[in-house]
Amino acid sequence: MKSSVKLVLDAKRVAHEINEDLSDIAAEATAEVFASDLQEGADVPRQPTKKTRSTSATT
């Protein structure tokens, strides 16, 4: 039982770390696009497009 709990806790920790890393990468990419827009002399930096999620209702 202890090993199962430890495995779950380790998996949650790793998932959290991966999520933080992905957030950092996304922030860096956004900053690069913003800086690129400023260098190109854009009056207004482009707005990021939002991804729509498809929802499936199960009844």
PDB file as gemmi writes it, atoms N, CA and C in Angstrom:
CRYST1    1.000    1.000    1.000  90.00  90.00  90.00 P 1                      
ATOM      1  N   MET A   1       0.829  -1.191   0.000  1.00  0.00           N  
ATOM      2  CA  MET A   1       0.000   0.000   0.000  1.00  0.00           C  
ATOM      3  C   MET A   1       0.872   1.252   0.000  1.00  0.00           C  
ATOM      4  N   LYS A   2       1.946   1.254   0.787  1.00  0.00           N  
ATOM      5  CA  LYS A   2       2.816   2.426   0.840  1.00  0.00           C  
ATOM      6  C   LYS A   2       3.423   2.733  -0.514  1.00  0.00           C  
ATOM      7  N   SER A   3       3.847   1.697  -1.237  1.00  0.00           N  
ATOM      8  CA  SER A   3       4.479   1.936  -2.539  1.00  0.00           C  
ATOM      9  C   SER A   3       3.478   2.513  -3.535  1.00  0.00           C  
ATOM     10  N   SER A   4       2.213   2.117  -3.443  1.00  0.00           N  
ATOM     11  CA  SER A   4       1.191   2.656  -4.333  1.00  0.00           C  
ATOM     12  C   SER A   4       0.958   4.142  -4.061  1.00  0.00           C  
ATOM     13  N   VAL A   5       0.902   4.498  -2.798  1.00  0.00           N  
ATOM     14  CA  VAL A   5       0.710   5.898  -2.426  1.00  0.00           C  
ATOM     15  C   VAL A   5       1.905   6.724  -2.865  1.00  0.00           C  
ATOM     16  N   LYS A   6       3.107   6.193  -2.650  1.00  0.00           N  
ATOM     17  CA  LYS A   6       4.315   6.902  -3.062  1.00  0.00           C  
ATOM     18  C   LYS A   6       4.340   7.076  -4.575  1.00  0.00           C  
ATOM     19  N   LEU A   7       3.942   6.060  -5.312  1.00  0.00           N  
ATOM     20  CA  LEU A   7       3.906   6.143  -6.766  1.00  0.00           C  
ATOM     21  C   LEU A   7       2.941   7.224  -7.233  1.00  0.00           C  
ATOM     22  N   VAL A   8       1.779   7.296  -6.613  1.00  0.00           N  
ATOM     23  CA  VAL A   8       0.791   8.316  -6.968  1.00  0.00           C  
ATOM     24  C   VAL A   8       1.322   9.708  -6.648  1.00  0.00           C  
ATOM     25  N   LEU A   9       1.923   9.872  -5.490  1.00  0.00           N  
ATOM     26  CA  LEU A   9       2.467  11.177  -5.113  1.00  0.00           C  
ATOM     27  C   LEU A   9       3.598  11.596  -6.042  1.00  0.00           C  
ATOM     28  N   ASP A  10       4.456  10.651  -6.409  1.00  0.00           N  
ATOM     29  CA  ASP A  10       5.537  10.955  -7.353  1.00  0.00           C  
ATOM     30  C   ASP A  10       4.982  11.343  -8.717  1.00  0.00           C  
ATOM     31  N   ALA A  11       3.962  10.650  -9.167  1.00  0.00           N  
ATOM     32  CA  ALA A  11       3.352  10.967 -10.462  1.00  0.00           C  
ATOM     33  C   ALA A  11       2.727  12.365 -10.442  1.00  0.00           C  
ATOM     34  N   LYS A  12       2.065  12.703  -9.346  1.00  0.00           N  
ATOM     35  CA  LYS A  12       1.477  14.043  -9.230  1.00  0.00           C  
ATOM     36  C   LYS A  12       2.558  15.115  -9.217  1.00  0.00           C  
ATOM     37  N   ARG A  13       3.656  14.854  -8.527  1.00  0.00           N  
ATOM     38  CA  ARG A  13       4.763  15.818  -8.467  1.00  0.00           C  
ATOM     39  C   ARG A  13       5.363  16.027  -9.849  1.00  0.00           C  
ATOM     40  N   VAL A  14       5.597  14.944 -10.559  1.00  0.00           N  
ATOM     41  CA  VAL A  14       6.176  15.042 -11.900  1.00  0.00           C  
ATOM     42  C   VAL A  14       5.225  15.774 -12.839  1.00  0.00           C  
ATOM     43  N   ALA A  15       3.942  15.470 -12.757  1.00  0.00           N  
ATOM     44  CA  ALA A  15       2.957  16.147 -13.603  1.00  0.00           C  
ATOM     45  C   ALA A  15       2.947  17.643 -13.313  1.00  0.00           C  
ATOM     46  N   HIS A  16       3.060  18.013 -12.059  1.00  0.00           N  
ATOM     47  CA  HIS A  16       3.089  19.427 -11.684  1.00  0.00           C  
ATOM     48  C   HIS A  16       4.333  20.109 -12.249  1.00  0.00           C  
ATOM     49  N   GLU A  17       5.478  19.439 -12.157  1.00  0.00           N  
ATOM     50  CA  GLU A  17       6.719  20.000 -12.693  1.00  0.00           C  
ATOM     51  C   GLU A  17       6.641  20.178 -14.210  1.00  0.00           C  
ATOM     52  N   ILE A  18       6.058  19.197 -14.888  1.00  0.00           N  
ATOM     53  CA  ILE A  18       5.910  19.296 -16.342  1.00  0.00           C  
ATOM     54  C   ILE A  18       4.990  20.458 -16.697  1.00  0.00           C  
ATOM     55  N   ASN A  19       3.915  20.617 -15.954  1.00  0.00           N  
ATOM     56  CA  ASN A  19       2.993  21.722 -16.204  1.00  0.00           C  
ATOM     57  C   ASN A  19       3.696  23.062 -16.029  1.00  0.00           C  
ATOM     58  N   GLU A  20       4.529  23.184 -15.009  1.00  0.00           N  
ATOM     59  CA  GLU A  20       5.280  24.427 -14.797  1.00  0.00           C  
ATOM     60  C   GLU A  20       6.240  24.678 -15.948  1.00  0.00           C  
ATOM     61  N   ASP A  21       6.915  23.624 -16.408  1.00  0.00           N  
ATOM     62  CA  ASP A  21       7.845  23.764 -17.531  1.00  0.00           C  
ATOM     63  C   ASP A  21       7.120  24.213 -18.796  1.00  0.00           C  
ATOM     64  N   LEU A  22       5.959  23.619 -19.062  1.00  0.00           N  
ATOM     65  CA  LEU A  22       5.193  24.010 -20.244  1.00  0.00           C  
ATOM     66  C   LEU A  22       4.714  25.458 -20.145  1.00  0.00           C  
ATOM     67  N   SER A  23       4.337  25.880 -18.959  1.00  0.00           N  
ATOM     68  CA  SER A  23       3.924  27.269 -18.763  1.00  0.00           C  
ATOM     69  C   SER A  23       5.087  28.217 -19.016  1.00  0.00           C  
ATOM     70  N   ASP A  24       6.278  27.841 -18.563  1.00  0.00           N  
ATOM     71  CA  ASP A  24       7.469  28.654 -18.803  1.00  0.00           C  
ATOM     72  C   ASP A  24       7.771  28.760 -20.295  1.00  0.00           C  
ATOM     73  N   ILE A  25       7.676  27.634 -21.002  1.00  0.00           N  
ATOM     74  CA  ILE A  25       7.945  27.629 -22.436  1.00  0.00           C  
ATOM     75  C   ILE A  25       6.932  28.504 -23.171  1.00  0.00           C  
ATOM     76  N   ALA A  26       5.666  28.404 -22.795  1.00  0.00           N  
ATOM     77  CA  ALA A  26       4.632  29.217 -23.436  1.00  0.00           C  
ATOM     78  C   ALA A  26       4.875  30.702 -23.178  1.00  0.00           C  
ATOM     79  N   ALA A  27       5.289  31.056 -21.976  1.00  0.00           N  
ATOM     80  CA  ALA A  27       5.565  32.456 -21.652  1.00  0.00           C  
ATOM     81  C   ALA A  27       6.755  32.971 -22.456  1.00  0.00           C  
ATOM     82  N   GLU A  28       7.784  32.147 -22.602  1.00  0.00           N  
ATOM     83  CA  GLU A  28       8.949  32.552 -23.385  1.00  0.00           C  
ATOM     84  C   GLU A  28       8.577  32.748 -24.856  1.00  0.00           C  
ATOM     85  N   ALA A  29       7.775  31.842 -25.396  1.00  0.00           N  
ATOM     86  CA  ALA A  29       7.358  31.960 -26.791  1.00  0.00           C  
ATOM     87  C   ALA A  29       6.525  33.214 -27.000  1.00  0.00           C  
ATOM     88  N   THR A  30       5.644  33.511 -26.068  1.00  0.00           N  
ATOM     89  CA  THR A  30       4.819  34.718 -26.168  1.00  0.00           C  
ATOM     90  C   THR A  30       5.697  35.962 -26.121  1.00  0.00           C  
ATOM     91  N   ALA A  31       6.679  35.962 -25.248  1.00  0.00           N  
ATOM     92  CA  ALA A  31       7.589  37.108 -25.146  1.00  0.00           C  
ATOM     93  C   ALA A  31       8.387  37.282 -26.432  1.00  0.00           C  
ATOM     94  N   GLU A  32       8.807  36.177 -27.049  1.00  0.00           N  
ATOM     95  CA  GLU A  32       9.552  36.267 -28.303  1.00  0.00           C  
ATOM     96  C   GLU A  32       8.695  36.836 -29.426  1.00  0.00           C  
ATOM     97  N   VAL A  33       7.444  36.415 -29.502  1.00  0.00           N  
ATOM     98  CA  VAL A  33       6.539  36.936 -30.531  1.00  0.00           C  
ATOM     99  C   VAL A  33       6.301  38.419 -30.299  1.00  0.00           C  
ATOM    100  N   PHE A  34       6.098  38.798 -29.055  1.00  0.00           N  
ATOM    101  CA  PHE A  34       5.871  40.196 -28.722  1.00  0.00           C  
ATOM    102  C   PHE A  34       7.085  41.037 -29.106  1.00  0.00           C  
ATOM    103  N   ALA A  35       8.282  40.565 -28.764  1.00  0.00           N  
ATOM    104  CA  ALA A  35       9.510  41.287 -29.101  1.00  0.00           C  
ATOM    105  C   ALA A  35       9.681  41.376 -30.615  1.00  0.00           C  
ATOM    106  N   SER A  36       9.351  40.317 -31.318  1.00  0.00           N  
ATOM    107  CA  SER A  36       9.454  40.308 -32.778  1.00  0.00           C  
ATOM    108  C   SER A  36       8.511  41.341 -33.384  1.00  0.00           C  
ATOM    109  N   ASP A  37       7.305  41.418 -32.852  1.00  0.00           N  
ATOM    110  CA  ASP A  37       6.337  42.416 -33.343  1.00  0.00           C  
ATOM    111  C   ASP A  37       6.858  43.827 -33.112  1.00  0.00           C  
ATOM    112  N   LEU A  38       7.475  44.058 -31.962  1.00  0.00           N  
ATOM    113  CA  LEU A  38       8.003  45.387 -31.676  1.00  0.00           C  
ATOM    114  C   LEU A  38       9.158  45.741 -32.618  1.00  0.00           C  
ATOM    115  N   GLN A  39       9.999  44.772 -32.931  1.00  0.00           N  
ATOM    116  CA  GLN A  39      11.126  45.008 -33.830  1.00  0.00           C  
ATOM    117  C   GLN A  39      10.649  45.293 -35.251  1.00  0.00           C  
ATOM    118  N   GLU A  40       9.543  44.674 -35.642  1.00  0.00           N  
ATOM    119  CA  GLU A  40       9.005  44.892 -36.982  1.00  0.00           C  
ATOM    120  C   GLU A  40       8.288  46.233 -37.086  1.00  0.00           C  
ATOM    121  N   GLY A  41       8.128  46.907 -35.975  1.00  0.00           N  
ATOM    122  CA  GLY A  41       7.484  48.211 -35.975  1.00  0.00           C  
ATOM    123  C   GLY A  41       5.964  48.156 -35.993  1.00  0.00           C  
ATOM    124  N   ALA A  42       5.416  47.078 -35.542  1.00  0.00           N  
ATOM    125  CA  ALA A  42       3.963  46.966 -35.507  1.00  0.00           C  
ATOM    126  C   ALA A  42       3.405  47.965 -34.493  1.00  0.00           C  
ATOM    127  N   ASP A  43       2.331  48.657 -34.887  1.00  0.00           N  
ATOM    128  CA  ASP A  43       1.703  49.606 -33.972  1.00  0.00           C  
ATOM    129  C   ASP A  43       1.089  48.880 -32.778  1.00  0.00           C  
ATOM    130  N   VAL A  44       0.416  47.795 -33.077  1.00  0.00           N  
ATOM    131  CA  VAL A  44      -0.230  47.003 -32.033  1.00  0.00           C  
ATOM    132  C   VAL A  44       0.241  45.564 -32.199  1.00  0.00           C  
ATOM    133  N   PRO A  45       0.879  45.001 -31.186  1.00  0.00           N  
ATOM    134  CA  PRO A  45       1.312  43.601 -31.306  1.00  0.00           C  
ATOM    135  C   PRO A  45       0.124  42.694 -31.552  1.00  0.00           C  
ATOM    136  N   ARG A  46       0.353  41.654 -32.332  1.00  0.00           N  
ATOM    137  CA  ARG A  46      -0.750  40.734 -32.663  1.00  0.00           C  
ATOM    138  C   ARG A  46      -1.284  40.062 -31.416  1.00  0.00           C  
ATOM    139  N   GLN A  47      -2.551  39.787 -31.450  1.00  0.00           N  
ATOM    140  CA  GLN A  47      -3.203  39.131 -30.327  1.00  0.00           C  
ATOM    141  C   GLN A  47      -3.137  37.629 -30.535  1.00  0.00           C  
ATOM    142  N   PRO A  48      -2.859  36.873 -29.487  1.00  0.00           N  
ATOM    143  CA  PRO A  48      -2.826  35.417 -29.644  1.00  0.00           C  
ATOM    144  C   PRO A  48      -4.226  34.885 -29.914  1.00  0.00           C  
ATOM    145  N   THR A  49      -4.298  33.862 -30.717  1.00  0.00           N  
ATOM    146  CA  THR A  49      -5.593  33.252 -30.985  1.00  0.00           C  
ATOM    147  C   THR A  49      -5.885  32.242 -29.898  1.00  0.00           C  
ATOM    148  N   LYS A  50      -7.120  32.208 -29.489  1.00  0.00           N  
ATOM    149  CA  LYS A  50      -7.519  31.266 -28.452  1.00  0.00           C  
ATOM    150  C   LYS A  50      -7.990  29.988 -29.116  1.00  0.00           C  
ATOM    151  N   LYS A  51      -7.543  28.883 -28.580  1.00  0.00           N  
ATOM    152  CA  LYS A  51      -7.974  27.597 -29.093  1.00  0.00           C  
ATOM    153  C   LYS A  51      -9.326  27.267 -28.489  1.00  0.00           C  
ATOM    154  N   THR A  52     -10.221  26.798 -29.330  1.00  0.00           N  
ATOM    155  CA  THR A  52     -11.519  26.389 -28.822  1.00  0.00           C  
ATOM    156  C   THR A  52     -11.469  24.907 -28.506  1.00  0.00           C  
ATOM    157  N   ARG A  53     -12.081  24.564 -27.436  1.00  0.00           N  
ATOM    158  CA  ARG A  53     -12.128  23.160 -27.039  1.00  0.00           C  
ATOM    159  C   ARG A  53     -13.472  22.593 -27.436  1.00  0.00           C  
ATOM    160  N   SER A  54     -13.413  21.436 -28.042  1.00  0.00           N  
ATOM    161  CA  SER A  54     -14.669  20.787 -28.372  1.00  0.00           C  
ATOM    162  C   SER A  54     -15.154  20.049 -27.128  1.00  0.00           C  
ATOM    163  N   THR A  55     -16.414  20.210 -26.853  1.00  0.00           N  
ATOM    164  CA  THR A  55     -16.982  19.532 -25.687  1.00  0.00           C  
ATOM    165  C   THR A  55     -17.929  18.459 -26.178  1.00  0.00           C  
ATOM    166  N   SER A  56     -17.892  17.368 -25.523  1.00  0.00           N  
ATOM    167  CA  SER A  56     -18.807  16.286 -25.882  1.00  0.00           C  
ATOM    168  C   SER A  56     -19.633  15.952 -24.650  1.00  0.00           C  
ATOM    169  N   ALA A  57     -20.904  16.095 -24.823  1.00  0.00           N  
ATOM    170  CA  ALA A  57     -21.816  15.812 -23.713  1.00  0.00           C  
ATOM    171  C   ALA A  57     -22.159  14.328 -23.725  1.00  0.00           C  
ATOM    172  N   THR A  58     -22.020  13.725 -22.595  1.00  0.00           N  
ATOM    173  CA  THR A  58     -22.403  12.316 -22.478  1.00  0.00           C  
ATOM    174  C   THR A  58     -23.587  12.230 -21.542  1.00  0.00           C  
ATOM    175  N   THR A  59     -24.609  11.612 -22.018  1.00  0.00           N  
ATOM    176  CA  THR A  59     -25.799  11.459 -21.172  1.00  0.00           C  
ATOM    177  C   THR A  59     -26.201  10.025 -21.073  1.00  0.00           C  
TER     178      THR A  59                                                      
END                                                                             
